[in-house]
Each structure stands twice: as C-alpha cells, then as structure tokens.
Amino acid sequence: MSRIAQTFTALKAQDKTGLVTFITAGDPSPASTVPLLHALVAGGADVLEIGVPFSDPMAEGPVIQRACERALVHGVGIRHVFEYVREFRKTNQHTPVVLMGYANPIERIGVDAFVEQSREAGADGAIVVDYPPEECEEFAAKMRAAGLDLIFLLAPTSTAARIAQVAKVGSGFSYYVSLKGVTGAGNIDTAQVAERIAEIRKHVSLPIGVGFGIRDAATAKALAGVADAVVIGSRIIQEIEASEPEQAPAAVQAFVAGIRQALDE
C-alpha cells in the first residue's frame, strides 16, 4: 500500500477529511521550499503537492502563474524539485508528497528518468495536468511498478468514458476540479459538487479530493461531508506573497491550521 493510500485509509478510519496543500517549488526562494513543506505539515496538511515550475502552466490562474515566474527567475527546475523532496524526507518519512506539473519537464528528462528520480527522492506520486489518461497506461504502469501513484484530474465536464479511464489507470486519489476555469477562480457550488462526486463514485473507488476554488475555512468545511479531501493552493500562495520570505512559513502554518480546525469541527 502506497503512502498516499495509507494516509487516506487512516483518515477514513478516523472519520476525517484530508487536507491536501500546494506550493510551487522555489517560491518565494529556493531556500524557502523545504521550510514551507514542514510548515504545511505542522499546520495539519495530510498530503503535500509540490508544483514543478513551468513557463506555461495552462491550468493555473494568475496567483500560481506568478509563483512559477518567481521560481523560474531563481532557475528552479524539475531536478531541484527532486532535491527538495530528498531534503524533506530526511526528517519526515510519513507525509505523502505528490509532484504536480506539466508534461514538458518530464519529457525533457525522459519518463523513465522521472519515475526513477521521483522514487529515489522519496516522492509518492504525480499529477501531470496535460497527460490525458487515455494515453497514460504505460506511464501509469511504470509509476505503479516503482511504488508511485499517478493521479488524474476530473472536471465538471468529464464524460463517463473519461471517468472510467481514470478509474482504470489512476491510483492514490482522484482530483476533482470543482469549477470550470483555472486555479483560484470562481466560487464553488457545493450542491453541484456533491451531485457530481456522487456520479464519479459510481465509477471510481479511489478517494476524491476537491480543489480549484477552496479559499477559506467555510468553503473547506462545506465540502468536508462531500469529499474525502480538500485541496488548497492559490490561497496558500497568496499567504506567501503577503509575507516577508522569512515569515512565510509561520504565516502558511497559521492559515493551514485554521483550515484543519474547520475540517475537524
């Protein structure tokens, strides 16, 4: 059982909603990444998503786009991300780490190298936004053979055929995009999300995390009874932007702790 599966099994046993948090590697500085990861865990995050900086992050809104730009100014790329995970694992062996990004950096180093270096660094899985599940059976098999989960996005517009394909090749959890649009945009219709997740669960047995619009404790709490986890990214990046670099970990920890408290109430 993967670290991600173990985490969701434990959460279910405790009747808790998982908290998945996202930051972009190298933002606001390369030295900030590992302290921020530890701060997220201290605040109550159950799964960490680390964004691999990319120049054309098509699914991201302006907040995460800016984070990618700041990281790229520092020259941070996919090989640095492996180093951050390796450093994090020196003192944390239990929190799952998911690498999130786009196909281009993976294709640049090669799929086999990505899988091996992810495994060696201590990552637990990946979300590749522009890898469609219909074209990923071989990649998913390589990930599984290395003990890694390949996690796919599902959207309000996903067809039954697409949901079935995600159920076939995905593992770890499924990531439901709660709205039509980019990260950080719009307001979530909780009733609509609940209805859509009920449909997805007819095909997908994996835990379901909901993201792309959760900005505060109230929204997170409203989804706690619907999803197995909530995913927060843009709002955390905004906390980083509003803080001096040395104060960012404390600010992020406090914000995440508020979300964790709301989920647990």
N, C-alpha and C positions, 0 to 999 in steps of 0.2 A: 504494500500500500504506500503510495507516494505521500510526501509530507503534506501536500495540499489535501489529499483525501483524508489523511489522519486528522487534519485540522477541522475539516467540515464534519467528520464523524464525531469528534469531541464536542463541537458546537451544538450539533443536534442532540447529543446526549444530555447537554446542559440546558437545552431549550433556549439557546442564544442565537441571535442574528450576528453573522460575521461582519467584520469591518475590513474592507479592502481599501488601501490607500495608495495614491500615486504621487510620485515626484519624478522630475526629469533629472537624470544623472548629469552632474556638472553644473547645476543651477542651485544657488547663485554663483558658486565657485566649485572647482574640483574638490577642494578640501572640505566642503560642506556636506557632501553627499552621504558619507558613512555616518557622521553625527546625526544627520536628519533621519536616516533609516532607524537608528537606535531611538531617536525621539518619538518616531511614529509608533514603535513597539511599546515604549514606555507610556504613551498616551492611550494604548489599548487596541492598536491595529492587529488584526489576525493574519492578514496576508499583505505582503508588500509588492506593489508593482513599481518597477523602475523603468522609466522611459528612456529609450535609446535615442539620443539626439539625431534629428534628421532635418534636412533643409526644406522638405516639402511634406509636412505632416498633415495630410489631407483631411483626416477626421477630427483635427483639433481646432478649437476656437482660438481667439486671439491670445488668451491667457497662456495656454500651453505652447502656442506658437512662439510667444516671447521667451518662454523658458528655454525652448530649443535654440533660439537665436543666441541667448546668453551663453548657453553651454557650448555652442559651436564657436563662438568668439574665443573661448578658452581652449579650443581644439579638442574637445572631448568627443570620442567616438566609441564604437562598439567594444574595442579592446580595453578601453578604460573602464567600461561598464563591468566587464568580467573582473577586473582588478578590484573594483568597489565591492562586488559581491564576495570575492575572496577575503577581503579585509573584514567585511561584516561577519562572515562565518567564523572568524577567529574567536568571537565572543558570543555568537548567537547561532546555535545549531538547530533550533526548533521552528523558527518563523519561516513560512514559505516565502520564496522570492520568485516573482514572475517578471521576465523581461518583456517589455511592451514596445512595439515599434512597427517598422515597415520593412518590406522585402529587400529594398536596395542594399542596406548594410549587410544583411545576411548573404545576399547573392555575391556581394563583393568579396567576402571572406570564404564563401562556399558553405553549402548546407551542412556537409559532414563536419567541417571545422567548427561551425556554430554549435552543433549538437554536442560535440566533444568538449569544447571550451566552456559551454554552459554547464555541462555535467561536472567538469573538473573544478570550476569555480565555486560550485555549490548552489547553483540556481535550481529551481524546481519545475519551471515551465516557461512557456512563451505565449504571447498574443501577437500575431502578425496581422495587422489590420487589412493589408491588401493581398493576403494569401487566401483565396476562396477555398472552402472546404472540398469542393468538387475536384480540385487539383492537388490536394494535400495528403492523399492516402499514403504515399511512400514517405513523405516527410513525417507524418504522424507516426508511422511505424518505426522510423528511426528514432524519434523522440521517445516513444514508449520503450524501445529496446535499451535506451540509456537511462531509463527511470524518470523521464521528464514528461510533463503533461503539455499538450497543445490545446489551447483554449480559444474558442471561436466566439465572435460577436453574432448576436441575433438582434434584429431590428423590428420595429412595428410593421415593416413591410415585408418581412421574411416569409417566403412561401412555405407550404407544407413540405415540399421537396427539399428545400434548403434546411429546414429544421431537422428532417430525417437524416440528411447528410451530416449535419453537425453531431447528431446523436450517434452516428456510425463512427466518425473519426475523432471526435473531440474527447478530451478527458480532463480531470481536475474539477472544473466547473464550467458552466456556460455564462457568458456575459451578455445580459440583455440591455440593449441601448434603449433607454426609456422614452426617447423622443426622436423626431425626425430632425436631424441637424447635427452640428458639431458639438464637441465637448463644451460644457459650461453654458449652453444656450437654452433659453426657454424655461417654462415651468412644467413640472410633472403633473400629469393627470393620474392620480393614484388609482382611481377606479379602473381606468383604461389599462394601466399597467397590470393590475390584478387579473383582469379578464384575459389579457394577452399571455401572461405567465401560466394561467390555468390551461390555455391551449397548448403552450410549449411543453408543459409537463406530461401531456398525453404521449409525447414522442421522446422526450429527453429525461433520463433518470438522474442525470448529474445535478448537483446543487446549482442554483441560479443566483447570480449576482446582478444587481441593477445599478447602472451608472449613467453618466452623461446628463446630469441636471440636479444632483443632490448637493445642496449648498448650505444646509443648516440642520440643526438638531431636529427641528419639527418635521422636515421632509424625510429625514432618515427614520425617525420614529414611525411616521405614517406608513413607511414601506416595510417596517420590521415584521409585520404579520403576513406580508405577501411574499417577500424574497428570502432566500437563505443568507444573503449578504447584501450590503450596500457598498458601492464603490464611489470614492470621493477623490477627485484630482484637482480640477481647476481651483476650487475654493482653497485647497491647501497651498497651491502655488501663489494665490493672492496673499496668503499669510506670509509667505516667504518674501514676496515683493514689498510688502508693507513694513518689513523688519530690516534692521541692520544685519548684515551677514552673521555676525557672532551671536545675535539674539534670535535668529530664525529657528534653531532647534527648540528653544523654550516656547516660542510662540506657536509652533506647529504642535508640540506636545499638548499644550493647553487647549488648543482648538480640537484636536482629536479626542482628548479626554472628555470634552463636552458632548461630542457625538456618541462616544462609547457609553456615557452615562444615560443619554436619551434612549439608546437602543436597549439598555439593560433595565430600564424602568418598567 
